[in-house]
Each structure stands twice: as C-alpha cells, then as structure tokens.
Amino acid sequence: MHPTGDPLEALVGDPSAEVRAAVAGNPAAEGILEALADDREELVRVALASNEKLPAAIQERLLRDPSRYVLEALAKNPSAEPGVLRALAGHPDEWIRRAVASNRSAPKELLTDLSRNGSENVKLALASNPKTPPEVLLSLAGSAGERLKLALASNPNAPESLLRMLSRESSREILLALAENVSCPPEVLMSLAKAGDPEIKAAVARNPRAPQDVFDELARSGNVYLMMIAAIDPRTRVETLRELLLSGDPEVKDMLVLNPRFSPDLLRNLIEEPTPLLKVLMALDPRTSPATLRELSREEDEDIRLAVALNPSTPADVISELSKDPDRLVREVAFERIFGGSG
C-alpha cells in the first residue's frame, strides 16, 4: 500500500485487532480500507464489511470471504451494491439470505424473489423490512404464524387491506402493533380504541392517524390516565375538553392547561378551583393575561409567585413588587429580571 498521508494509515498495521477493527469501520478511512480486506482477524473483516463507505471493489472481494459473519455484515450494509446483494441472496446459508431480506437498500425485485424462499426466518426479515413491497407483504400473510403476523402488523409499508385483516386477530401483541402503526386505517384505529385494553387505547391516541372520535372515547373511558391523554391532545374537540373540565379529577384539569386549544385565561374562568399545579402552569405560560399574572403574584404558594417572576409576559410593576417578596429565590429572580435586562 502506498502512503496516503492519512493519519489512520499508521493504525492499519496495529497489533491490536480492536484498533484495526475501529479503522475498518471508520467511514473516514475509505482510502485505506483495501489493506484490511485480507486481515487475519474475523473481527476486523466484519467491521470492514459493515462500513457504509466501503468501495464496490472491496465489496466484491469480500464476497469470497469464508466467514459467515463477514458475509452477513456485508448483506446488512445499506451501501452494499445491488449485484453484491443479489449474489448474497443466493447463498446457501439462511442467515445470510435473512440479512439481505432485512436490508432497506435491497432492490424491490430482489426482495420479491426472496419472498419465494421457504425459510421462515427470511420471511420474518421481509415482513419487518419497511421497504418490502406491499404486494409481497400481503403474500406473506397467507400462511403466517404469530411472529410473522406481528412483524407485518408493525410494518408501515403494509397495505391497508392487510392491516384490516390483521385487526381480526385475537393476539394482544398484534393489536398493539396495529395501534402503533402509522399506516393503520382510521376506522381500524377507532375499533381498537373501543377495545377494553387501556394500553392499546393509549397507543391509538399516540398514532398521528387517530380520528377525533378516538379522543371522545378516551375522555369517557373513566380511566384517569386515558382522560389525561385526551385532555392534552390538540386533536380533542373543544366540547370534549369542556366535558373533561367537569370530570372533577385534578390531574385531568392540570393537563388541560397544556392543550393549545385552551388559553390559560379561558381555563381560569372555567375552573372554579384551580389546583396548585394548574396555577403554576398558568403563571409560566406567556399567553396568560397581565391581570391574571398580577392575581397569581399574590398567591401564598411561593412556587406560583416564582413562576410569575419567570414569565417573560409579567408586567414590570408586578416584577417590581416581587423583588420585595418574602421568599429569597423569588426576590433573586425578580432582581435578575429588573437589573439583568430581561424584564
């Protein structure tokens, strides 16, 4: 190897296999990787095969490596050349074919060919790969066991027809995976939200495709945790949020102030007895009106007064009053606002 001036070049011959492996896996070492392709240590060649900057010529060279682990690493490499992946897809070792099936950069026609492979593990890798074509995923569902169905239910590239079919499964894990899948149809999410499992309901609520009706379901569930999720989500209808105000649960009320659909002052008018946490949140919110901030600055709870002092919308005269507060920390924050130029 001719000297390149690369500071990593000196490490290519380091006696430590771990050091050479670090060089082999370093994307910045692209120009000196060839010297490591025949390294005596498998660890080094595995790191080399995993390097996303690995030149095509070295990839071709590694195809002849006797180590299954080197070939598996090469098959997983997202920068592997299509021709290299095709060669590996025909390897007799199931785990190497499985690695190709899991590669998100594999050509679609290659993934389609692999779906005709009888190996359950190869099919499982295809079912988990978000780049597997929808029609291939659908074909895998025909005789799928539970592990394969779970992988299909989690795949964002799964067609809606497949996800609808899987929604008829009784497995809790499969239904939970569907609830979390961003490609799940809204009507399936709605049916999952009506199921009795609180964890599945919560997963549906986190899904960006969840329809508004889901949050009505959560708000009326009687489960405080689910009601809190509905209270904080901006997709919840205002009428439903008003219902939550009447629930009487202080934790639910505290979440409402974090919902962008409600201004702090509107909440202040709607809630007869705000909780201490709600008052702190209102005192911190820059949308809170000067009149409400002035009122909150007179609260007995020093945490509420401190929150008012921290609020950039607090009027100067209120900050001035808080600089005489009996609590030392409140005074210090108010002084900083006055003399630090931020108030």
N, C-alpha and C positions, 0 to 999 in steps of 0.2 A: 504493500500500500504506500503510495506517495504521500509525503507530508502535506497537510492541507492548511496548517496554521490553526486548526480548530483546537481549543483547549481541552475538549473532550477526547481528542485523539490519543492523548497520553494514557487515558484510562482504559483503552481497548485491550491493552495487554496486562492490565492489573491482575495480580494473583487471586484476588477475591472474586468469586463468581457473582456475589451480590452486587459488587461495584460494576462489573461488566454487564450484568442484567439491567442495572439502572441506566447505563449508557444505551443499551439495546432498546429500551423502552422510551427513551427520550426523543420527542419529535424534533428537537433542535439538532439531533445528531444525524440527520438524514444523509449527509455526505460521507459518513464513515461507517455506515451500517454493514456494508458488504463484508468487512473483515470479521464480523461476528456470526455470519451465516453458517459457518462450519465449527463454531465453538464447541468444545468437548462437553460442556455442561448443558444439559437439557433446559435448566432454569433460564439460561441466557437466551437460548433459541426460542423459548416460549415467549419471553419478553419481547424479543425481536419480532416474532410473528404477530404480536398484539399492537405493534407500533403503527399508528394511523398514518404516518408519513413514509411507510415502507415502500420503496420503489418497486415497480412492477417486475423488474428483472429479478429482484431478490425474492419476491413472492413466488415466482415460477421456480426458482431454485429450491425454496423451502418445500415445494410440493413433493420433493424426493426425500424429505427428512423421514427417518424411520420411526420417529416418536409420534405416537397418537396425540399426545398433549400439544405438541407443536402444531400439528395439523388442525386440531380443534381450535387452538387460539387463532390460527390463520383464518379458519372458517367463520369465526365470530368477528373478525376485524371489519369494521364498517367501510374501510377503504380497500377491501380486497377487490381485485379486478373480476369482472363478470366471468371471464374464462377460467380463472382460478377457482371461483366458486362452483362453476359447472364441473370442473374436474373433481373437486371435493365431494360434490353431491352424488357422484358415482362410486364413492369409496365404500368398501365392504363394512367398515366399522360404523355401527349405528350411531354412536355418539358424535362422530364427525359429521354425518349427514344431519343429525339433530342440530348441531351448531350452525350449519348452513341454513337450515329452516328457521332459525331464530334471528338470522342476520337481516336487519331492516334495509340493508342496501342490496339485498339479493334481487335479481331481475324477477319480475312477476311470473314470467313463463317458467322460470326455474322453480319457484315456489309451487306453481301449479303441478309441475312434474313430480315434485316431492310428495304432494298430497296423495299420489297414487301408490306411494310406498306403504307396505303393510305394517311398518313399525308404529306402535302406539306412542313411543317417545318422540318420533319425528312429527307425528300428527299433533301431539301436545305442543311442541315448539311452534308449529304453524298456527295453531289456534291462539297462541299467545302473542304472535307477531302482528303488530298493528299495520304492517304493510302487506299482509296476506290479502289477496283479492277477495271481495265479499262473496263471490260465487264459490270460491274454494272453501271459505269458512262455512258456507251453507252446506256444501257437500260433506264436510266433516261431521256434521251434526247427525247424519243418518243413523249411525250405529255407535254413537259416542257414549262412553261411560261417564261417571260423575266428574272425574278430574278434567276430562276434555270439555264437558259442558260448562264447568266453572271457568275454564280458560276462555271459551267462546263468549260467555256472558260478560266477561271483563274486557273484551276486545272492542275498542272504539270504532273499528272498521267493520264490525259485524252489521249485516243488513237488518233493517227494522223487522222484516218478516221472521228472521231467525230469533231476534230478541223477544218478539211476541210469543213465539213458540216456546222459548225457554221460560217465559213467565208462568207457564202452566206447571212447572216443576215444583216439587214439594220441598226440595232442599233449601234450608235457610241460607247456606253459603252462596248458592246460585242466585237466590232472590236478592241477597245483599249486594252481590256483584252487579246485578242488573240495576239496582237502585243507584249505584255509584257510576254507572257507565254513561258518559256524556252524550252518547248516541241513542240512548233509550228513548222510545217514543213517549210523548207526554201522557197519553192515555194509559200506558203501562205503568208509568210512574205514579199516576193517580190511583190505580188499583193497588199498587204496592203500599201507598200511603194509607190506604184503608185497612191494610192488614194489621194484626194486633201487635206486631213486634216493634217496640219503640226504637231499636237501633236501625231497623230498616226504614222507619218513618224519618228518622233524623238524617239518614243517608240520602233519601229522596230530597229532603229540604236543601241539602248541600249541592244538589245537582243543578247546573245552570238551566236545564230544560224543564225544571219542575214548573207546572202551571200554577196560577194563583190559587186555584181551589185546594191545592195541597196545604197551603198555609191556613186556610179556613179549617181544614181537617185537624191540623196540629193545634190550632187555637182552642178547639172544642174538645180536645182529647182528654182533658182532666189531668194530664201529666205535666207537672211544672216545668220539667226540662224541655219538653216539646213546645210548651206555651212560650217559653223564653226564646226559643229559636224563631217562632213566628213573630214575636214582639220586636226582634232586632232586624228582621229581614225586610229590605225595602220593597220586595215584591208583594208583601202582605197588604191587602186592601185597607184603606183608612177605616172603613166601617168595622172591619175585623179588629183593627188596633184599638178602636174605641171599646169594643167588647172586652178586650183584654184588660183595659183600664178598670173595668168593673169587676174583674176576677177577684180582687181583694188580696192577691198574693204580692207581697212586697218585692220579691225577686223579679217577678214579671214586670212590675211597674218600673223597676230600675233599668231593665233592658229597653224599655220604650224610649227613654231619652237618647239612646244611641241610634234610633231609627231615623234616617234622614227625612222621612215623611212627616215627622213631628218636630216642630220648633220647640225649644225649651220653654218659651213663654206660653205656648199653647198647652203644653203639659202642665205647667204651673197652674193654669186656670182650670184644667180638667181634673187635676188630682187635689182633693181636699187636704190630705195629709201626706205630703211628700216624705219619703224615707230619707235618712241622713245621706245615704249614698246618692240618691237622686239629686239632693241639694248640692252635693259636691260636684256631680257631673254637670249640673246646670251652671254652677259657679265657674267651671272651667271652660264652658262652651262659649266661643267668641260670638255666637249668634244671640246669646242672651241679652235682653234689653238693659240699658243703663239703670232703669228703675228697678228691675228685678235684682241686678247686681248690688245696687245700693241696699236693698232689703236684705239680701243674703249676707252682706258685710256686717250686719248687726246680729247675726246668729250667735248663740252661745258656744256652739261647737267650733273650736279653733281650726279644725280641718277645713270647714266650709269657708271660714274667713281667709285661710291661706290660699284656697282655690280661687277666691275672688281676687286676691293680691296678684296671683299668677296670670290671671286672664288679661290678654292684651286689649280687650274691649272695655275694661273697667275705667270709668271716668277718673280724671286727675284728682278731683276733690275727694273721691272715695279712697283713692290710694293715699292721699294726704292724711285722711282720718286713720287709715290702717297703719300708718307709720307711728301712731301713738298706741297701738294695740297692746294689751297686757301680755300677749304671747310673743316671746323673743323672736321666733322664726318668722312669724307674720310681720313683725316690725322690720326685720332684716330684708325680707323680700320687698316690702313696700319702699324702704330706703333705697334699695337697688333700682327699683322702678323709677324713683324720683331722680336720683343722682347718677344712675348708670346710663341714662339717656334712652331707656326703652319704654318709658311711660310718659 
